Amino acid sequence: MERLESYPELMSMTLDCLQDAQLATCARVSKLFFDRAIERLYRHVRRLDVLFEILSPLVGKTKEFARAPSPIAWKRFMIYAAKVKSIAHVQAEASLSDSFYLELTTSLPGRVIFPNLQSLYWHSRIYRRNRPDIRNSTIFMHKNLSLLEIGDLSGDHSAFLQNLAIVCPNLRHLSLRSTGIITAHEDDVVKLIEGLDSLTVILLPQGWITTKILSALSQRPLLTKIDFAPPEADQTEVSIITPSFDFTEYAFPSLEHLSLESSTAKFIECMQSPFAPINLTSLNLTSYELEKPEEIQNFLGAVPEILPSLAHLTLCSTSTSVAHPVEEVADITFECLRPIIDTANLTSFVFAHDCAIRMDEADMAFLAMNWPALRELELSVRARWALDECYLTMGVLLPFVRHCKHLRRLGIAFNSILPPSSWPEVRETFGPHFHELNVGVSPIEDVKNVAIFLAQIMPAHASIVWSSSLPRPKISFPLTHDEDDAWGGLGALAMDGITDAIDGAFGVNPEFGKELQNRGRLWEDVSKALPVVFEARQRDEKRLRDFQDELARSEARNKAFERELVILRDAVPVKRF
């Protein structure tokens, strides 16, 4: 053991390679192994009920202590608690009763349970009914907590939000999720932001980035990222709020990534301010107005001037009102998207629009040839027009294979039923960094031919992503008078999840649902068939290499025989008659 203490790096590397069961065995070997093993076992906790079984046995369906924790039990438990760095609690997986938290609070000998806790993720995943009280999470918080993610922030939690900055003043990463609208929490969130001087990353639900909140965030000196938090699974109502923002002096001094709900015209106007954050490297712009082609072209043309350092751009344009149908807006052509090529530092472009994108394979080839630094591209792979109006073949992928060697992710809707316009040459594949092909709702029938084609151009480690449904339109809440009329007075019912009414109101044939699910199954079959084709291709390539090696060896032997024959001819005299 003394010799092991002399090589702590070697011991750490060895323990890092072990599974949990093996670490538990090592913890019982000696005190030296115990400390290092439990550090790895309890560094990241996903089940609070399993952890607190060490403190005192838990009984019942909703876990509660069988007996009150004693001071001796707490002393033993704190050895393990000191090793905890992050907690990811999901109430649906570890259902803990209110009496559990009450007993924990009353019996705690000190003020902090997990003194070295850095990250806390708190979710319920219990929808609509019996949501747990998120205030129970405060018992695990302390001043050194740096990352906090709270889910299911619905109901009245004013006191919780107001005290959060006092309990965790050094938070650097904050993520709030909610199924409700911002009205009930806006002032509390503003006060919370104003109390977090070290905040660097914040994630808020869509509809929560209001004028007041944006103004408060602009004064955070270390803030680098404002993004949308992932929506809750049972979210059926969305508050559509477009903030009006006027950048003041010293606003967003460190901001790099911004997610915002705004029209393109309004965003360009605001970015003309002399105090606008022009050093953005990533922008996620969601417009709830159906942007016209000329508006999109003007926006993309203005990007190089207003955001010269931009590297990642996501532009989503979708209508929130059934009173303004998609047919009133012209289709998106290549001329609308052409200015994106002139943005010097841009390497990632994600574009989603409810209208059709009318680009042929020549346009795609021009885009690929003039954008060799491209790393990510996605063009409306889940739009409704891709259901049956897509005329691009699988050959559209080949220009990106040949010209974009840094490509990591590609999303294009193509019609795999049509014969490919061209086939790949031998050993013509995406670059080594490519890892995902997003086909969206692309039409498909013949799994075998599609798998054979894709296996020739995709690396073995890459995967296929597909969709079995169309994106649901986000409905503003409450509905406007025109929208409620368009729903036939059934707006309130639609908010409760009447998906057929939603599809009908937005012109989506209910039969498409079955077609999309069928396409999803076929693309899943392609995904399963690709490894088989990859393996067969590797075997063929190995046989080809072996044949080429054998052919080279045969040629070498033939040349050796020819040289020996020449020597023999020269050595034997020729008799003359």
C-alpha positions in Angstrom: 0.0 0.0 0.0 2.9 2.4 0.8 4.2 1.8 -2.7 0.8 2.6 -4.2 0.7 5.9 -2.4 3.9 6.9 -4.2 2.0 6.7 -7.6 -1.3 8.5 -7.1 -1.6 9.3 -10.9 -1.3 5.6 -11.8 -3.9 4.7 -9.1 -6.3 7.3 -10.4 -6.0 6.2 -14.0 -6.7 2.6 -12.9 -9.8 3.5 -10.9 -11.1 5.6 -13.7 -11.3 2.5 -15.9 -13.5 0.6 -13.5 -17.3 0.1 -13.4 -19.5 1.0 -10.4 -19.6 -2.6 -9.1 -15.8 -2.9 -9.3 -15.4 0.5 -7.5 -17.7 -0.8 -4.7 -15.4 -3.8 -4.4 -12.3 -1.6 -4.3 -13.9 0.6 -1.6 -13.9 -2.5 0.7 -10.2 -3.3 0.2 -8.6 -0.6 2.4 -8.9 3.0 3.6 -6.6 4.1 0.7 -8.9 2.6 -1.9 -12.0 3.6 0.0 -11.5 7.3 -0.3 -10.7 7.3 -4.0 -13.4 4.7 -4.9 -16.3 6.5 -3.3 -15.1 9.8 -4.9 -15.9 8.2 -8.2 -19.0 6.3 -7.1 -20.8 9.4 -5.7 -19.3 12.2 -7.8 -22.5 12.3 -10.0 -25.7 11.3 -8.2 -28.8 10.4 -10.3 -30.9 8.7 -7.6 -31.3 10.7 -4.3 -33.3 7.8 -2.7 -30.4 5.4 -3.2 -27.9 7.9 -1.8 -30.0 8.7 1.3 -30.4 5.0 2.1 -26.9 5.4 3.5 -28.3 7.9 6.0 -31.4 6.0 7.1 -33.6 3.3 5.5 -36.4 4.6 3.2 -39.8 2.9 3.1 -43.1 3.3 1.3 -44.0 4.0 -2.3 -43.3 7.7 -1.8 -40.0 7.4 0.1 -39.8 8.5 3.7 -37.4 7.7 6.5 -38.2 4.6 8.5 -36.6 6.3 11.5 -35.2 9.8 12.2 -31.5 10.1 11.2 -29.3 10.2 14.2 -26.2 12.4 14.7 -24.0 9.3 14.3 -25.7 8.5 11.0 -25.2 12.0 9.8 -21.5 11.9 10.6 -21.1 8.6 8.6 -23.2 10.0 5.7 -21.2 13.3 5.4 -18.2 11.2 4.3 -20.1 10.3 1.2 -21.9 13.7 0.9 -18.5 15.5 0.6 -17.8 13.6 -2.6 -21.0 14.7 -4.4 -20.3 17.2 -7.2 -23.5 17.0 -9.2 -27.1 15.9 -8.6 -29.7 15.1 -11.3 -33.0 14.5 -9.6 -36.1 13.3 -11.5 -39.1 13.0 -9.2 -40.7 10.4 -11.5 -37.6 8.1 -11.0 -37.1 8.8 -7.3 -40.4 9.8 -5.7 -39.6 11.4 -2.3 -42.3 12.5 0.0 -42.7 15.9 1.7 -42.1 14.3 5.1 -38.7 13.1 3.8 -37.6 16.7 3.2 -39.1 17.9 6.5 -37.2 15.2 8.4 -34.0 16.0 6.5 -34.3 19.7 7.4 -35.1 19.1 11.1 -32.4 16.5 11.7 -29.5 18.2 9.7 -26.7 19.0 12.2 -25.2 21.8 10.0 -26.4 24.1 7.3 -25.1 22.4 4.1 -25.7 18.7 3.1 -23.4 18.6 0.1 -20.6 21.2 0.7 -18.9 20.5 -2.7 -22.0 20.4 -4.8 -21.5 22.3 -8.1 -24.4 21.3 -10.3 -28.1 20.7 -9.5 -30.6 19.5 -12.0 -34.2 19.3 -10.6 -37.1 17.9 -12.7 -40.3 16.1 -12.0 -41.5 14.6 -15.3 -44.9 14.2 -13.6 -47.3 16.1 -15.8 -50.5 18.0 -15.1 -51.1 16.4 -11.7 -49.2 15.9 -8.5 -46.3 18.1 -9.4 -43.7 18.2 -6.6 -42.8 21.4 -4.8 -39.6 22.7 -6.3 -38.9 24.6 -3.0 -37.7 21.2 -1.7 -34.6 21.7 -3.9 -33.4 24.6 -1.8 -32.2 22.3 1.0 -29.4 21.1 -1.3 -28.3 24.6 -2.4 -25.5 26.7 -1.1 -23.4 29.7 -2.0 -20.8 27.8 -4.0 -23.4 26.2 -6.4 -22.4 27.2 -10.0 -25.0 25.4 -12.2 -28.8 25.2 -11.5 -31.5 23.8 -13.8 -35.1 23.9 -12.6 -37.9 22.2 -14.5 -41.7 22.5 -14.2 -41.6 26.1 -12.9 -45.4 26.5 -13.0 -47.6 28.0 -10.3 -46.7 30.6 -7.7 -43.0 30.4 -7.0 -42.3 34.1 -6.3 -40.6 33.5 -3.0 -38.5 30.7 -4.5 -37.2 32.9 -7.3 -36.7 36.0 -5.1 -34.5 34.0 -2.6 -32.6 32.1 -5.2 -30.0 34.9 -5.7 -29.5 35.0 -1.9 -29.0 31.3 -1.5 -26.9 30.9 -4.7 -25.2 34.2 -5.3 -22.4 32.7 -7.4 -24.5 30.9 -10.0 -22.9 31.0 -13.4 -25.3 28.7 -15.3 -29.1 29.1 -14.8 -31.7 27.1 -16.7 -35.5 27.6 -16.0 -38.2 25.5 -17.6 -41.9 26.1 -17.5 -45.2 25.2 -19.1 -46.7 28.5 -18.1 -46.5 32.0 -19.4 -44.1 34.7 -18.2 -46.7 37.1 -16.8 -46.7 35.5 -13.3 -42.9 35.5 -13.0 -41.5 38.4 -15.0 -40.6 40.7 -12.1 -39.3 37.9 -10.0 -37.0 36.7 -12.8 -35.7 40.3 -13.3 -34.8 40.5 -9.6 -33.1 37.1 -9.8 -31.0 38.2 -12.7 -30.0 41.5 -11.0 -28.7 39.5 -8.1 -26.5 37.2 -10.1 -23.3 39.1 -10.9 -21.4 36.0 -12.0 -24.0 34.8 -14.5 -22.5 33.6 -17.8 -25.2 31.3 -19.3 -29.0 31.6 -19.0 -31.6 29.4 -20.6 -35.3 30.5 -20.5 -38.5 29.1 -22.0 -39.6 30.5 -25.3 -41.8 33.6 -24.7 -39.9 34.5 -21.5 -37.3 36.7 -23.0 -39.2 39.9 -22.6 -38.1 43.6 -22.8 -37.6 43.8 -19.0 -35.7 40.5 -18.8 -33.5 41.4 -21.8 -32.8 44.8 -20.2 -31.7 43.2 -17.0 -29.5 40.6 -18.8 -27.8 43.4 -20.8 -26.2 44.6 -17.6 -24.6 41.3 -16.6 -20.9 41.8 -17.3 -19.9 38.1 -17.7 -22.9 36.9 -19.6 -21.9 35.0 -22.8 -25.0 33.0 -23.7 -28.8 33.6 -23.8 -30.7 30.6 -25.2 -34.1 28.9 -25.2 -34.6 26.1 -22.6 -36.0 22.9 -24.1 -39.8 22.8 -23.8 -41.6 20.6 -21.3 -43.2 17.5 -22.7 -46.8 18.5 -21.9 -46.5 22.1 -23.0 -49.6 23.1 -25.0 -49.7 26.8 -24.6 -47.0 29.2 -25.7 -46.9 32.9 -24.9 -45.7 34.7 -28.1 -44.0 37.9 -26.9 -41.7 39.9 -29.2 -39.5 42.1 -27.0 -38.7 45.7 -27.9 -35.1 46.2 -27.1 -33.0 49.3 -27.3 -29.3 48.7 -26.6 -27.7 51.1 -24.2 -24.1 51.8 -23.6 -22.1 48.9 -22.1 -24.9 46.5 -22.9 -23.9 42.8 -23.3 -20.1 43.4 -23.0 -19.3 39.7 -23.2 -22.3 38.2 -25.1 -21.4 35.6 -27.8 -24.7 33.6 -28.3 -28.1 35.1 -28.5 -31.5 33.4 -28.9 -34.4 35.8 -29.6 -37.9 36.0 -30.8 -38.2 38.8 -33.3 -38.9 39.6 -37.0 -35.9 39.9 -39.2 -36.7 43.6 -40.1 -37.0 44.5 -36.4 -33.8 42.8 -35.6 -31.9 44.6 -38.3 -33.3 47.9 -37.1 -32.2 47.3 -33.5 -28.7 46.1 -34.6 -28.1 49.5 -36.2 -27.7 50.9 -32.7 -24.1 52.0 -31.9 -24.2 49.9 -28.7 -25.5 46.7 -30.3 -23.6 43.5 -29.5 -21.8 43.2 -32.9 -19.4 40.5 -31.5 -22.0 37.8 -31.5 -20.7 34.5 -32.9 -24.0 32.6 -32.7 -27.5 33.8 -33.3 -30.8 31.9 -33.0 -33.6 34.1 -34.4 -37.2 32.9 -34.2 -39.8 34.9 -36.1 -43.5 34.3 -35.5 -44.3 36.2 -38.7 -44.1 34.2 -41.9 -41.1 36.0 -43.4 -41.4 36.9 -47.1 -38.6 35.9 -49.5 -37.4 39.5 -49.9 -37.3 40.0 -46.2 -35.2 36.9 -45.8 -32.9 38.1 -48.6 -32.5 41.5 -46.9 -31.7 39.9 -43.6 -29.1 37.5 -44.9 -27.5 40.4 -46.9 -27.3 42.5 -43.8 -25.7 39.9 -41.6 -22.1 40.4 -42.8 -22.3 44.1 -42.0 -24.1 44.0 -38.6 -22.6 40.7 -37.3 -19.1 40.3 -39.0 -18.0 37.7 -36.5 -21.0 35.5 -36.8 -20.2 31.7 -37.2 -23.5 30.0 -36.4 -26.9 31.2 -37.6 -30.3 29.6 -37.0 -33.3 31.3 -38.6 -36.8 29.9 -38.0 -39.9 31.5 -39.5 -43.3 30.1 -38.7 -46.8 31.5 -38.6 -48.8 31.5 -35.3 -52.1 32.5 -36.9 -54.3 30.3 -39.0 -55.9 33.5 -40.3 -52.8 34.0 -42.5 -52.3 30.8 -44.6 -48.9 29.7 -46.0 -50.2 30.0 -49.6 -50.1 33.8 -49.3 -46.3 33.8 -49.1 -44.2 33.0 -52.1 -41.8 30.1 -52.1 -38.2 30.5 -51.0 -35.7 30.4 -53.9 -31.9 30.1 -54.1 -31.7 33.9 -54.7 -33.1 34.5 -51.3 -30.4 32.4 -49.6 -27.5 33.3 -51.9 -26.2 36.2 -49.7 -25.3 33.7 -47.0 -22.3 32.6 -49.0 -20.8 36.1 -48.6 -20.7 35.9 -44.8 -17.0 35.4 -44.2 -16.9 33.6 -40.9 -20.2 31.7 -41.1 -19.8 27.9 -41.0 -23.2 26.8 -39.6 -26.6 27.7 -41.1 -30.0 26.2 -39.9 -33.0 27.4 -41.8 -36.7 26.5 -41.1 -39.6 28.0 -43.0 -43.2 26.9 -43.5 -43.0 27.7 -47.2 -41.4 25.5 -49.8 -37.7 25.9 -50.7 -37.4 25.8 -54.5 -33.8 24.8 -55.0 -32.6 22.4 -57.7 -29.5 20.3 -57.6 -27.5 22.8 -59.6 -28.2 25.4 -56.8 -27.1 23.0 -54.1 -23.9 22.2 -56.1 -23.2 25.9 -56.4 -23.7 26.4 -52.6 -21.4 23.5 -51.8 -18.6 24.6 -54.2 -18.6 28.2 -52.9 -18.8 27.2 -49.2 -15.9 24.8 -48.5 -15.6 25.9 -44.8 -19.2 24.7 -44.2 -19.6 22.6 -41.0 -23.4 22.4 -40.5 -26.3 23.0 -42.9 -30.0 22.3 -42.4 -32.8 23.5 -44.8 -36.4 22.9 -43.6 -36.2 19.1 -43.3 -39.5 19.0 -41.5 -41.5 21.5 -43.5 -44.9 20.4 -44.9 -43.8 21.0 -48.5 -41.3 18.1 -48.1 -44.1 15.6 -47.9 -44.8 15.3 -51.6 -43.3 18.3 -53.4 -39.6 17.4 -53.1 -37.8 16.8 -56.4 -34.2 16.6 -55.2 -32.7 13.1 -55.6 -30.0 11.5 -53.4 -27.4 12.9 -55.9 -27.9 16.2 -54.1 -25.6 15.0 -51.4 -22.6 14.4 -53.6 -21.4 18.1 -54.0 -21.2 18.3 -50.3 -19.2 15.1 -50.2 -16.7 16.5 -52.8 -16.4 20.1 -51.7 -17.2 20.4 -47.9 -14.5 18.3 -46.2 -15.2 20.0 -42.8 -18.9 19.2 -42.8 -20.1 17.7 -39.6 -23.9 17.7 -40.0 -26.2 18.0 -43.0 -30.0 18.2 -43.1 -31.6 18.2 -46.5 -35.0 16.8 -47.6 -34.7 14.7 -50.8 -36.9 12.3 -52.7 -35.2 8.9 -52.4 -37.9 7.3 -54.6 -36.5 9.1 -57.7 -33.4 7.6 -59.3 -30.2 9.4 -58.2 -29.0 12.1 -60.6 -25.5 10.7 -60.2 -23.7 8.0 -58.2 -20.6 8.4 -56.0 -17.2 7.4 -57.3 -15.1 4.8 -55.6 -14.1 5.7 -52.1 -15.9 9.1 -52.2 -17.2 9.8 -48.7 -17.9 12.6 -46.3 -15.0 14.0 -44.3 -13.8 12.3 -41.1 -15.7 14.7 -38.9 -19.1 14.0 -40.4 -21.5 12.4 -37.9 -25.1 13.1 -38.8 -27.4 13.1 -41.9 -30.8 14.6 -41.1 -33.4 13.4 -43.8 -36.4 14.8 -42.0 -39.6 13.6 -43.6 -38.0 12.7 -47.0 -40.0 10.3 -49.1 -38.7 6.7 -49.2 -39.8 3.3 -50.5 -36.8 1.1 -51.4 -34.7 0.5 -48.2 -32.1 -1.6 -49.9 -31.1 0.8 -52.7 -31.1 3.8 -50.3 -28.9 2.0 -47.8 -26.5 0.9 -50.6 -26.2 4.5 -51.9 -25.7 6.1 -48.4 -23.2 3.5 -47.3 -20.9 4.6 -50.1 -20.7 8.2 -49.0 -21.2 8.0 -45.2 -18.5 7.2 -42.6 -19.1 4.1 -40.5 -19.5 6.2 -37.3 -22.1 8.6 -38.8 -25.9 8.2 -38.1 -29.2 9.0 -39.8 -31.8 11.2 -38.2 -35.4 11.3 -39.4 -38.8 12.7 -38.3 -42.1 10.8 -38.0 -44.2 14.0 -37.5 -44.4 17.6 -38.5 -43.6 20.4 -36.1 -46.7 21.6 -34.3 -47.5 25.3 -34.8 -47.0 27.4 -31.7 -50.3 29.1 -30.8 -50.2 32.4 -28.9 -52.2 32.4 -25.6 -54.8 33.7 -25.3 -56.0 33.4 -28.9 -56.9 36.6 -30.8 -60.4 37.1 -32.0 -59.4 36.3 -35.6 -57.6 33.1 -34.6 -60.5 31.9 -32.5 -62.9 32.4 -35.4 -60.5 30.4 -37.6 -60.6 27.6 -35.1 -64.4 27.7 -35.3 -64.6 28.7 -31.6 -62.6 25.6 -30.5 -59.5 27.5 -29.5 -59.7 26.4 -25.9 -60.1 22.8 -26.9 -57.1 23.0 -29.1 -55.0 24.2 -26.2 -55.8 20.9 -24.5 -54.2 18.9 -27.2 -56.9 18.3 -30.0 -54.2 17.6 -32.5 -56.6 16.7 -35.3 -58.1 20.1 -35.0 -54.7 21.7 -35.2 -53.7 19.7 -38.3 -57.0 20.6 -40.0 -56.8 24.2 -39.2 -53.3 24.4 -40.7 -54.1 22.5 -43.8 -52.4 19.2 -42.9 -54.2 16.1 -44.1 -54.7 13.7 -41.2 -53.7 10.8 -43.5 -50.2 12.3 -43.7 -49.7 11.1 -40.1 -49.8 7.5 -41.2 -47.6 8.2 -44.1 -45.0 10.0 -42.0 -45.0 7.1 -39.5 -44.5 4.7 -42.3 -41.6 6.8 -43.6 -40.1 6.8 -40.2 -40.2 3.0 -40.0 -38.5 2.8 -43.4 -35.8 5.2 -42.5 -35.2 3.3 -39.2 -34.8 0.2 -41.4 -32.2 2.1 -43.4 -30.4 3.1 -40.2 -30.3 -0.6 -39.1 -29.2 -1.8 -42.6 -26.3 0.6 -42.9 -23.9 -1.2 -40.4 -24.5 -4.4 -42.4 -23.7 -2.6 -45.7 -20.7 -1.0 -44.0 -19.4 -4.4 -42.9 -20.0 -5.9 -46.4 -18.2 -2.9 -47.9 -15.2 -3.3 -45.6 -15.0 -7.0 -46.4 -15.1 -6.2 -50.2 -12.4 -3.5 -49.7 -10.3 -6.0 -47.7 -10.6 -8.6 -50.5 -9.8 -5.9 -53.1 -6.7 -4.9 -51.1 -5.6 -8.5 -50.7 -6.1 -9.1 -54.4 -4.1 -6.0 -55.3 -1.3 -7.1 -52.9 -1.3 -10.6 -54.4 -1.2 -9.1 -57.9 1.7 -6.9 -56.9 3.6 -9.9 -55.5 2.9 -11.9 -58.6 4.2 -9.0 -60.8 7.3 -8.9 -58.6 7.9 -12.6 -59.0 7.4 -12.4 -62.8 10.0 -9.7 -63.0 12.4 -11.8 -60.9 11.8 -14.8 -63.2 12.5 -12.6 -66.3 15.8 -11.3 -64.8 16.9 -14.9 -64.1 15.9 -16.0 -67.6 18.1 -13.2 -69.1 21.0 -14.3 -66.9 20.6 -17.9 -68.0 20.5 -16.9 -71.6 23.7 -14.9 -71.3 25.4 -17.8 -69.4 24.7 -20.6 -71.9 26.7 -20.3 -75.2 24.8 -20.6 -78.4 26.1 -23.3 -80.8 26.4 -22.4 -84.5 25.8 -24.9 -87.2 
